[in-house]
Amino acid sequence: LKKLNDELKKIENQISELEGSVKSIESELADENVYSKADKLAEANKRYLTAKQDLDTQQTKWETLAAEIMELEG
């Protein structure tokens, strides 16, 4: 159970980092200057989509692991 809780904490940290990355990229995309440079826009969009996908993956892992822990503790 300790191993699962440690893994859950690790995933929570990754989620926090990814949320920060997503917010940072969203701020970058909110800057109208990025739209005047197609290469920068494409790169920012790619980073955003990757970060969102990674965030979704980690959140799913967290939900699965949290459910497993609750079941073991229950």
N, C-alpha and C positions, 0 to 999 in steps of 0.2 A: 504493500500500500504506500509506503514511503517513496518507493521508486516512481509510482504513478503520480503522487503529489509533486515530486521534484520535476517530473516531465511536464505536468500541468503548469507549474510556475515558469518553466522555460518557455513554454508556448505563450503564456501570458506576456512575458517580456518581449517575445518576437512580435506579438500582436501590437503591443504598445509602440515598438519601433516602426512597424509597418504603418500604423495609423499616423505617426509623425511624418513619415515619408509621403504618404498620400496627401496630407494637409499641405506639406511643403510644395509638392508638385501642383496641387490645386491653386495655391497662391501664385505660383509661377505661371500657370495657365490663365489666371485672372488678369495678368499683366498684358495689356493690349499690344505692347511692343513685341511679344513673342509671335504674334500673328503676322508680323511683317517679314519674318524670316522662316520660310517653309521648312528648312532643315532643323531649326531649333524647335519648331512646333511639332514636327514629326517625332523628333527624339523625346520631347517632353510627353507627348501622347503615348509613346511606346513605354516609357518608364512608368507612367500613370497606370496604364492597363496591366503591366506586369505587377506593380505594387498592389493593385486592387485584387488581382487574381491570387497573389501570394497571401494577401490578407484573408480573402475568402477561404482559402485552403487551411490556413492556421485556425480560423474561427471554427471551421468544421471539425478539425482535429480536437480543438478544445472542447467543443460540445460532446463529442464522442467520448473523450477521456473523462470529462466531468461526470457523464452519465455512468460510466464504468465504475468510477470511484464511489458515486452515490449508491450504486447497487452493492458494492462490496461493503460499504459502511452500514447499509440499511439492514 
